[in-house]
Amino acid sequence: MKITFKNSKELDIEKVEKLYNDVGWVSYTKKMEVLQQALRNSLEVITAWHGEELIGLIRAVGDGLTILYVQDILVLNAYQNQGVATQLMDKMLEKFKNVRQKVLLTEEAPDVRHFYEKNEFQSCDQGRIVAFAKFN
């Protein structure tokens, strides 16, 4: 399977909606115009394609110098566990390799924890760092 990667914030919003809905992130797709603007306002957006099909996306926010926050990383269910997310993460981390702080928040699940730990992220519950979040 040939997968291509692109760096672009201008995406076909219907393909983006399909991707987010496929992985169950429907809170994002309730207001597609907000998601489209969020993508445009992101520091970086890297997408994965199989032909004309959008199969994965990673986006980051931050200043690109001292902080990188991985906001979203998602892959169509049919393409999961095939290394697509790892390739997306590798591309993002390589582009911002000189940034000292790379941060993300995600739900707790064994497969999720394994993915981020294998990509050298440390969980805040491991004692060295602490995280705080406020949600509306």
HUQUI-V967819 format. One record per residue. N is the residue number from 1. PHI is phi in degrees with one decimal (* if undefined). BURIAL is b if it has 9 or more other ideal C-beta (glycine too) atoms within 8 Angstrom, else e. D_FIRST is the distance of its C-alpha to the first C-alpha in Angstrom with 2 decimals. Layout:
n;phi;burial;d_first
N;PHI;BURIAL;D_FIRST
N;PHI;BURIAL;D_FIRST
This chain:
n;phi;burial;d_first
1;*;e;0.00
2;-93.5;e;3.80
3;-111.5;b;6.34
4;-113.7;e;9.89
5;-121.6;b;13.09
6;-133.8;e;16.46
7;-106.3;e;19.99
8;-162.4;e;21.95
9;-97.4;e;24.45
10;-97.4;e;24.72
11;-124.9;b;22.22
12;-65.1;e;22.37
13;-64.0;b;24.36
14;-67.9;e;23.29
15;-69.5;b;19.61
16;-63.7;b;20.99
17;-60.5;b;23.26
18;-60.6;b;20.58
19;-62.0;b;18.66
20;-63.6;b;21.96
21;-66.6;b;23.24
22;-60.5;e;20.21
23;-92.3;b;20.86
24;84.8;e;24.58
25;-90.9;b;25.74
26;-72.9;e;28.06
27;-65.2;e;30.84
28;-71.1;e;28.87
29;-89.9;b;28.46
30;-66.3;e;32.16
31;-132.6;e;32.88
32;-62.4;b;29.95
33;-65.5;e;32.16
34;-70.3;e;32.69
35;-63.3;b;28.99
36;-61.1;b;28.43
37;-68.5;e;31.35
38;-61.3;b;30.16
39;-61.8;b;26.85
40;-63.4;e;28.95
41;-83.7;e;31.34
42;-67.4;b;28.79
43;-64.0;e;28.96
44;-151.8;b;25.22
45;-132.6;b;22.21
46;-120.5;b;18.64
47;-118.4;b;15.87
48;-115.5;b;12.09
49;-129.9;b;10.48
50;-115.1;b;7.63
51;65.5;e;9.61
52;-94.9;e;13.09
53;-93.4;e;12.53
54;-75.0;b;13.87
55;-111.4;b;12.14
56;-162.2;b;14.17
57;-155.9;b;17.36
58;-131.8;b;19.83
59;-135.9;b;23.30
60;-131.5;b;26.32
61;-122.9;e;30.00
62;136.4;b;32.78
63;-96.4;e;34.56
64;76.5;e;31.95
65;-121.2;e;34.73
66;-118.1;e;36.16
67;-143.6;b;34.06
68;-129.5;b;30.45
69;-113.7;b;29.86
70;-79.1;b;26.34
71;-84.3;b;27.02
72;-136.3;e;23.76
73;-144.8;b;20.37
74;-149.4;b;18.38
75;-137.6;b;14.97
76;-48.7;b;14.62
77;-53.4;e;15.57
78;-65.2;e;12.65
79;-112.9;b;10.35
80;-71.9;b;13.17
81;62.7;e;13.54
82;-124.3;e;10.04
83;89.2;e;11.53
84;-65.4;b;11.06
85;-62.3;b;14.87
86;-63.3;b;15.67
87;-64.4;b;13.91
88;-61.1;b;15.79
89;-63.1;b;18.93
90;-57.9;b;18.72
91;-64.6;b;18.58
92;-66.9;b;21.49
93;-67.7;b;23.53
94;-66.4;e;23.15
95;-61.3;e;24.36
96;-114.8;b;27.31
97;-61.8;e;27.93
98;-88.0;e;31.64
99;-78.0;b;32.23
100;-70.6;e;34.31
101;-103.0;e;33.72
102;-120.8;b;30.30
103;-129.4;e;30.86
104;-157.9;b;29.28
105;-119.7;e;30.61
106;-155.0;e;28.76
107;-73.9;e;29.69
108;-87.3;e;30.58
109;-161.0;e;28.28
110;-54.5;e;27.41
111;-70.1;e;23.62
112;-67.2;b;24.23
113;-58.0;b;26.79
114;-59.9;e;24.61
115;-59.2;b;21.77
116;-71.2;b;24.35
117;-66.8;b;26.38
118;-69.7;e;23.54
119;-95.2;b;23.07
120;69.1;e;26.81
121;-84.9;e;28.29
122;-106.1;e;31.64
123;-72.4;e;32.85
124;-65.8;e;36.13
125;-85.1;e;37.63
126;-90.3;e;37.64
127;103.2;e;40.98
128;-85.0;e;40.54
129;-127.4;e;39.55
130;-130.7;e;40.38
131;-130.3;e;38.73
132;-130.9;e;40.42
133;-141.6;e;39.09
134;-129.7;e;40.95
135;-117.1;e;39.50
136;-84.8;e;41.23
